Structures are given as C-alpha cells and as structure tokens.
Amino acid sequence: QQERASAGMEGLAQRAALLRESLGKSQAATDAVVSILGSFDSRLSALDAAMRPIQLRTHAVRTAHENIDRTLRSADVILTQFDRTREAEREIQKGPNENLQGFLDAVDRLRSIERFFSSNRSYSSSDRVLSHVNGLLSKALVKMEGEFQNQLTQRSKPMEPDRLFDCLPSTLRPSAESRSEGGKHPPGGPQSDNHETAEAAVYKPPALIEPKFVPLLAKLAQQLVQAGCQQQCAEIYSEARASALESSLKNLGVEKLSKDEVQKMPWEILESKIGNWIHFMRIAVKLLFAGERQLCDQVFECSQSLRDKCFSAITKNSLATLLSFGEAIAMSKRSPEKLFVLLDMYEIMCELQTEIDTIFVGEPCSQMRDSALSLTKCLAQTAQKTFSDFEEAVEKDATKNIHTDGTVHPLTSYVINYVKFLFDYQSTLKQLFQEFKREDGSGSELASVTMSIMQALQNNLDAKAKQYKDPALMHIFLMNNIHYIVKSVRRSEAKDLLGDDWIQRHRRIVQQNANQYRRVAWSKVLQCLSGQGLTSSGGSGQVGSEGGNSSGASRTAIQVFQYAI
C-alpha cells in the first residue's frame, strides 16, 4: 500500500509539472500575441493618419460633383424656362388672329413661367425674367381684350324670326302662308285654346353662337378674369350680346312704345298688338332669354357672379320694353271688352313666372324678377276690377231702344255671350281669384261672380220692362229674356257652375211672368166681351162663339209657350 501511495504521488507530481509547463507556454504565446497586436495598433494609427487627407480630398470632390449636378439641373430648368419664354413670346407677337388656341396656350405658359420665377427669387436672373414676362402678359392682355370683342362682334348675330319659330312647338308656329307674307304673329284662335298644349310643349332654345366657338370665348374670358379685368370683360360681353338680343326682338316685331302711346291707340290696333305681345313674351322668355342664360353660364363658367351680372345687363332693357307694354295695358282705362285680353296677358305671365324665376336668378336680376311679378299682380287686379265694372255697367245700362214686341234685348244676348266666353278661362280665373279671396270664402269664386252678373242683368231687365206702357208686353219681355237666359245656361258649362237650383228658380220666374201675361191679356179680352154683351142683343151667341174661338186659340198659344219653357 505504501508503494501504491508513493507511485500515485509521483504521478500527480508529473502531471503538475506538465500543467506548469503548459501554462508557461500559454503565457509566452499570449505575450507574443499582445506584442503583435500592439504593433498592429501603432501601424493602424499611422495608416489612419496617412489616409485622412485622402478622405478629406475625396469628400470634397464628391461634394463638388453633387453641387455641379445640382447646378446643371437648375441651369437646365432655367434654360427650359427661357426656351418656353421665347416660344411664348413668338406666339404673343403673332397675335391671336392666326392661331387663337396657340395664343391662349402661350399665355398659359407665360403665367406658369411667372409662377416659377416668383417662387425662385434666389436666381440672379429672376427679376429680369419676371419683368420681361410681365411685359409680355400686358401685351397679351390688350390683344385678348381686342380678340374677345372681335369674336363676340363676329359671332353675335341677331336671330331671324324663322329660326325662332322653328324652335317653337308645332302648335305655336305661324303657318307657311303667314311666313311667306312676312307675318310675325302667332296662329289664330283664343289664347286659352292652346293653354294646356303650351304648358306641356317642349321648347328648344336656339344656339345664339355657334357651339364650336363657345369654348374659345370661355377661355378668353377666363384669361381676362385671371388678369383682373372682370369689369372690361363684362362690359365687352354685355354690350355685344345686348345689341344682338334687342335686334332679334326688333326683327320679331317688338316695338318700343311709351305708355302714353299705348293708351292713345285705337282698340282695334291695340287688341292686335296685345296678341302679338303674348307671342313675343313666350318667345323672349322661353327661347331668347333662356338662350342668353345658357350662353352666359358657358362663357363665364369661371365666375358665378359675372354670369348673373352679365345676364342682367344683357336682358334688362329688352325685358323692360316688354313689361312696359303690359303695364300700360294694365293701367289703361278699364272696359268690358278688355277683360279677355287682360286674362290672356295674365295667363301668359303666370305660365312664364316659374321660368322667369329660374332664368333671372341671382341678386343682379332681383329687380327684374320683381317687375315681372308686379305686372302679373297688376294684371290680376285690373281684371278683377273689370269684373266689378262689368257687373255695375250691366246693372246701370240705360239703353232705351227696347223692342216693341218684347223680344230678347241686345244686352241680354251680349251678357250671356260674355259669360259663356268666361268659361274658356276657368283655370285662369281660378288662379286669379286665389289672389282675391272673398271674405266669406264660400262657394266657387267664378260662380259667385257669374251669379252677380246674372243678378245685375235681371235687375236691369226689370228696370227696362217698366218702360213698356202695356203690362202684357212687359211680362212678354221678361218671359222672353229670362227664358233666353235659362235656355243658354242649360246649354253651356254655366249649368254645372250655377246649379240646378238657380235654373229651377229662374224657370219659376219665367212661369210667373207667363201667368201674369195670361191674366193681364185675358182681362182685356174679358173686358171687351163684357162691354159687347151689355150693348148687344140677339147677337151674343155669335160674339160668344167668336170669343170662344179666340179664347181657345189664345189658350192654345199659351199652352204651347208653357210647353216650350
């Protein structure tokens, strides 16, 4: 065991010796590596010191290249702007006559160049270029104003009547014969005959300027507005278009008449002019004014305020001329024969009111809208007063030329025909009476007016009947006239309006007068027979026989009359 322990110790000692030897070698290797790394560090420091100037020179060269590239790019951009300026200048010098679109494109390029140099004032040449560009734009502006005026003058031609008539619905176009004779009037017939058709008809406003030229005018207007020349632009446009519009209306037949001239005209001439005026109003609003509004919206698409301002300036005088004639009629002396033309005029104004409100939109047109509405109300008031005047005139008619045989008086037939004609205007009258509601608010306004007129007629007939000295003729007169009224009412639309009660009541009046006539007439016969009976002898049978035959014939005549009524 001792030997084993001794051998183990020796083995451990040997291992320890080997470990110390290995550690010694590792330390030596570590020292060698440290020594080598230390030499590397000194070498790298020397290399870095040697490379630093080269790095600085390389960075400077790179920066210089970048600056050169940036400068070249800027120079290229500037040179491009110079080239664009020279190209635009050539177009500006040529003017817009040869190539209007090219001229406008050149103006756009100049504005782009101006914006570029205004935002790059650091360039040494910016101020000089801006001065040159602004000078070119000033020249271009003067030429654009002149071109805008020339284009409008050349393109704004008055519309011939035939072209306007072709834009109307077929029911409202003058006949071929009327056109060949130079007629400018609407087709014949009362206004109300075509009322429903006119409302549903389609109107096609004409192209006042050829469509291919409108975009160029819009571009010119836009350039002028952008240059701050709104006022000059609006004046040029309004003057050219207003002149064309007024000439179109003049060619159509519209006359500038003072209110005094209108009111002094004979009724026959005035009635014809009123018919024409109704036609002119429809053409002016639905075709010419609508066309002008459409053109304004297209040319001044860039500015809503200019659209309304120019349209107002263009149409102001033309609309005033038309409305002035209507106002003169509405303010003229009232008479029964004017009622129907007043209703025609009121009808067309009501028909056009919605379109007037739509076309004459915006603050600049507010006065014109108000003027049109004022005329509509004035016509309604005059028509309503004419109704009252007519009723009063009927009741106070002092005609004394009554027929000796008690037949129908001319006043009766006149009033009945007048009332029948009113029923052609039922829809118009309904609208008119809505503006003048009766206080009681009961029943139909037209029925009330009609009953009032009938009552006025009956009152007048009662007064005229008293002119007969013979009571029998008085009752015959009343029978004939009231029977004529009842028969006419039963055969017209007035039957439904006045009602069965009104008809039955007046039939009873006819019957009452028939009974009164029979009593008065036979009382004279009986007096005559009574007188003959007292003075005759032996011949009473003969007289009685003759009287009986006469009585039978008269009774038969009265029965026939009663059957007729």
BELUR-V97292 format. One record per residue. N is the residue number from 1. RES is the residue in one letter. PSI is psi in radians with two decimals (none if undefined). Layout:
n = {N,N}
res = {RES,RES}
psi = {PSI,PSI}
This chain:
n = {1,2,3,4,5,6,7,8,9,10,11,12,13,14,15,16,17,18,19,20,21,22,23,24,25,26,27,28,29,30,31,32,33,34,35,36,37,38,39,40,41,42,43,44,45,46,47,48,49,50,51,52,53,54,55,56,57,58,59,60,61,62,63,64,65,66,67,68,69,70,71,72,73,74,75,76,77,78,79,80,81,82,83,84,85,86,87,88,89,90,91,92,93,94,95,96,97,98,99,100,101,102,103,104,105,106,107,108,109,110,111,112,113,114,115,116,117,118,119,120,121,122,123,124,125,126,127,128,129,130,131,132,133,134,135,136,137,138,139,140,141,142,143,144,145,146,147,148,149,150,151,152,153,154,155,156,157,158,159,160,161,162,163,164,165,166,167,168,169,170,171,172,173,174,175,176,177,178,179,180,181,182,183,184,185,186,187,188,189,190,191,192,193,194,195,196,197,198,199,200,201,202,203,204,205,206,207,208,209,210,211,212,213,214,215,216,217,218,219,220,221,222,223,224,225,226,227,228,229,230,231,232,233,234,235,236,237,238,239,240,241,242,243,244,245,246,247,248,249,250,251,252,253,254,255,256,257,258,259,260,261,262,263,264,265,266,267,268,269,270,271,272,273,274,275,276,277,278,279,280,281,282,283,284,285,286,287,288,289,290,291,292,293,294,295,296,297,298,299,300,301,302,303,304,305,306,307,308,309,310,311,312,313,314,315,316,317,318,319,320,321,322,323,324,325,326,327,328,329,330,331,332,333,334,335,336,337,338,339,340,341,342,343,344,345,346,347,348,349,350,351,352,353,354,355,356,357,358,359,360,361,362,363,364,365,366,367,368,369,370,371,372,373,374,375,376,377,378,379,380,381,382,383,384,385,386,387,388,389,390,391,392,393,394,395,396,397,398,399,400,401,402,403,404,405,406,407,408,409,410,411,412,413,414,415,416,417,418,419,420,421,422,423,424,425,426,427,428,429,430,431,432,433,434,435,436,437,438,439,440,441,442,443,444,445,446,447,448,449,450,451,452,453,454,455,456,457,458,459,460,461,462,463,464,465,466,467,468,469,470,471,472,473,474,475,476,477,478,479,480,481,482,483,484,485,486,487,488,489,490,491,492,493,494,495,496,497,498,499,500,501,502,503,504,505,506,507,508,509,510,511,512,513,514,515,516,517,518,519,520,521,522,523,524,525,526,527,528,529,530,531,532,533,534,535,536,537,538,539,540,541,542,543,544,545,546,547,548,549,550,551,552,553,554,555,556,557,558,559,560,561,562,563,564,565}
res = {Q,Q,E,R,A,S,A,G,M,E,G,L,A,Q,R,A,A,L,L,R,E,S,L,G,K,S,Q,A,A,T,D,A,V,V,S,I,L,G,S,F,D,S,R,L,S,A,L,D,A,A,M,R,P,I,Q,L,R,T,H,A,V,R,T,A,H,E,N,I,D,R,T,L,R,S,A,D,V,I,L,T,Q,F,D,R,T,R,E,A,E,R,E,I,Q,K,G,P,N,E,N,L,Q,G,F,L,D,A,V,D,R,L,R,S,I,E,R,F,F,S,S,N,R,S,Y,S,S,S,D,R,V,L,S,H,V,N,G,L,L,S,K,A,L,V,K,M,E,G,E,F,Q,N,Q,L,T,Q,R,S,K,P,M,E,P,D,R,L,F,D,C,L,P,S,T,L,R,P,S,A,E,S,R,S,E,G,G,K,H,P,P,G,G,P,Q,S,D,N,H,E,T,A,E,A,A,V,Y,K,P,P,A,L,I,E,P,K,F,V,P,L,L,A,K,L,A,Q,Q,L,V,Q,A,G,C,Q,Q,Q,C,A,E,I,Y,S,E,A,R,A,S,A,L,E,S,S,L,K,N,L,G,V,E,K,L,S,K,D,E,V,Q,K,M,P,W,E,I,L,E,S,K,I,G,N,W,I,H,F,M,R,I,A,V,K,L,L,F,A,G,E,R,Q,L,C,D,Q,V,F,E,C,S,Q,S,L,R,D,K,C,F,S,A,I,T,K,N,S,L,A,T,L,L,S,F,G,E,A,I,A,M,S,K,R,S,P,E,K,L,F,V,L,L,D,M,Y,E,I,M,C,E,L,Q,T,E,I,D,T,I,F,V,G,E,P,C,S,Q,M,R,D,S,A,L,S,L,T,K,C,L,A,Q,T,A,Q,K,T,F,S,D,F,E,E,A,V,E,K,D,A,T,K,N,I,H,T,D,G,T,V,H,P,L,T,S,Y,V,I,N,Y,V,K,F,L,F,D,Y,Q,S,T,L,K,Q,L,F,Q,E,F,K,R,E,D,G,S,G,S,E,L,A,S,V,T,M,S,I,M,Q,A,L,Q,N,N,L,D,A,K,A,K,Q,Y,K,D,P,A,L,M,H,I,F,L,M,N,N,I,H,Y,I,V,K,S,V,R,R,S,E,A,K,D,L,L,G,D,D,W,I,Q,R,H,R,R,I,V,Q,Q,N,A,N,Q,Y,R,R,V,A,W,S,K,V,L,Q,C,L,S,G,Q,G,L,T,S,S,G,G,S,G,Q,V,G,S,E,G,G,N,S,S,G,A,S,R,T,A,I,Q,V,F,Q,Y,A,I}
psi = {-0.67,-0.62,-0.67,-0.73,-0.65,-0.68,-0.65,-0.65,-0.70,-0.71,-0.69,-0.66,-0.67,-0.74,-0.69,-0.68,-0.72,-0.69,-0.74,-0.68,-0.74,-0.72,-0.66,-0.74,-0.72,-0.69,-0.69,-0.71,-0.71,-0.76,-0.66,-0.74,-0.74,-0.69,-0.75,-0.81,-0.66,-0.63,-0.63,-0.74,-0.73,-0.65,-0.76,-0.69,-0.69,-0.70,-0.72,-0.73,-0.59,-0.59,-0.40,-0.78,-0.62,-0.73,-0.73,-0.74,-0.68,-0.76,-0.71,-0.72,-0.75,-0.77,-0.71,-0.73,-0.74,-0.75,-0.69,-0.77,-0.78,-0.72,-0.69,-0.71,-0.78,-0.74,-0.65,-0.73,-0.78,-0.77,-0.65,-0.73,-0.65,-0.74,-0.76,-0.66,-0.78,-0.71,-0.80,-0.68,-0.70,-0.73,-0.69,-0.71,-0.64,-0.61,3.02,-0.10,-0.75,-0.80,1.58,-0.74,-0.71,-0.67,-0.79,-0.65,-0.67,-0.69,-0.72,-0.72,-0.72,-0.67,-0.68,-0.73,-0.70,-0.78,-0.67,-0.90,-0.44,-0.58,-0.05,1.04,-0.15,-0.40,2.42,-0.47,0.01,-0.86,-0.72,-0.75,-0.73,-0.72,-0.73,-0.77,-0.75,-0.62,-0.73,-0.70,-0.62,-0.76,-0.74,-0.67,-0.77,-0.75,-0.62,-0.72,-0.81,-0.70,-0.68,-0.76,-0.75,-0.79,-0.77,-0.71,-0.74,-0.66,-0.35,1.49,2.52,2.55,2.27,2.56,-0.70,-0.67,-0.63,-0.72,-0.61,-0.34,-0.12,2.72,2.64,-0.55,-0.29,0.08,2.46,2.66,2.88,-0.64,-0.72,-0.69,-0.73,-0.45,0.09,0.30,2.50,0.37,2.76,2.87,2.71,3.02,2.71,2.66,-0.69,-0.32,-0.60,0.28,-0.90,-0.71,-0.73,-0.66,-0.67,-0.15,2.70,2.21,2.49,1.68,2.36,2.78,1.87,-0.46,2.45,2.26,-0.55,-0.35,-0.26,-0.79,-0.64,-0.72,-0.69,-0.68,-0.75,-0.78,-0.72,-0.75,-0.73,-0.68,-0.75,-0.52,0.02,0.34,0.71,-0.75,-0.83,-0.71,-0.82,-0.71,-0.77,-0.82,-0.84,-0.71,-0.78,-0.80,-0.62,-0.71,-0.75,-0.70,-0.81,-0.64,-0.64,-0.78,-0.65,-0.75,-0.55,-0.48,0.08,2.28,2.57,1.78,2.41,2.81,-0.58,-0.73,-0.73,-0.79,-0.30,-0.07,2.53,2.59,-0.65,-0.74,-0.73,-0.68,-0.71,-0.71,-0.55,-0.74,-0.73,-0.70,-0.71,-0.76,-0.74,-0.70,-0.75,-0.78,-0.73,-0.86,-0.88,-0.41,-1.09,-0.90,-0.69,-0.68,-0.70,-0.69,-0.78,-0.75,-0.74,-0.78,-0.59,-0.79,-0.70,0.79,-0.43,-0.21,1.94,-0.69,-0.66,-0.62,-0.93,-0.70,-0.81,-0.75,-0.71,-0.79,-0.62,-0.78,-0.15,-0.94,-0.69,-0.79,-0.69,-0.68,-0.77,-0.81,-0.54,-0.70,-0.79,-0.71,-0.66,-0.69,-0.79,-0.51,-0.04,3.00,2.28,2.54,2.67,-0.65,-0.27,-0.19,-0.76,-0.61,-0.56,-0.71,-0.66,-0.78,-0.73,-0.70,-0.79,-0.61,-0.67,-0.70,-0.64,-0.17,-0.75,-0.75,-0.62,-0.76,-0.57,-0.76,-0.77,1.04,2.73,2.78,-0.72,-0.40,0.07,-0.69,-0.63,-0.68,-0.77,-0.65,-0.72,-0.76,-0.65,-0.70,-0.74,-0.80,-0.64,-0.73,-0.70,-0.76,-0.76,-0.73,-0.74,-0.69,-0.58,-0.61,-0.85,-0.71,-0.73,-0.77,-0.76,-0.70,-0.67,-0.79,-0.54,0.13,2.18,0.40,2.27,0.04,1.20,2.64,2.44,-0.37,0.06,0.36,3.13,2.29,2.55,-0.60,-0.68,-0.88,-0.62,-0.84,-0.73,-0.78,-0.65,-0.81,-0.70,-0.72,-0.51,-0.54,-0.18,-0.22,0.50,-0.82,-0.66,-0.75,-0.64,-0.77,-0.70,-0.78,-0.36,-0.46,-0.24,1.17,2.37,2.61,-0.69,-0.43,0.28,2.50,-3.09,2.36,-0.71,-0.67,-0.73,-0.77,-0.77,-0.77,-0.67,-0.74,-0.73,-0.68,-0.68,-0.70,-0.76,-0.68,-0.71,-0.69,-0.66,-0.71,-0.71,-0.60,-0.53,-0.17,-0.36,2.26,-0.48,2.02,-0.59,-0.79,-0.59,-0.79,-0.61,-0.75,-0.82,-0.71,-0.89,-0.80,-0.78,-0.59,-0.69,-0.70,-0.85,-0.81,-0.74,-0.71,-0.76,-0.46,0.15,3.09,-0.27,-0.37,-0.83,-0.56,-0.80,-0.53,2.79,-0.60,-0.76,-0.75,-0.81,-0.66,-0.71,-0.43,-0.63,-0.62,-0.71,-0.79,-0.67,-0.74,-0.57,-0.75,-0.71,-0.73,-0.79,-0.73,-0.80,-0.79,-0.78,-0.41,-0.60,-0.71,-0.78,-0.66,-0.72,-0.81,-0.69,-0.73,-0.70,-0.62,-0.57,-0.51,-0.18,2.62,2.36,-0.19,0.20,-0.59,-0.69,-0.78,-0.75,-0.69,-0.73,-0.73,-0.68,-0.75,-0.74,-0.74,-0.73,-0.73,-0.76,-0.73,-0.71,-0.73,-0.72,-0.68,-0.70,-0.74,-0.75,-0.67,-0.66,-0.63,none}
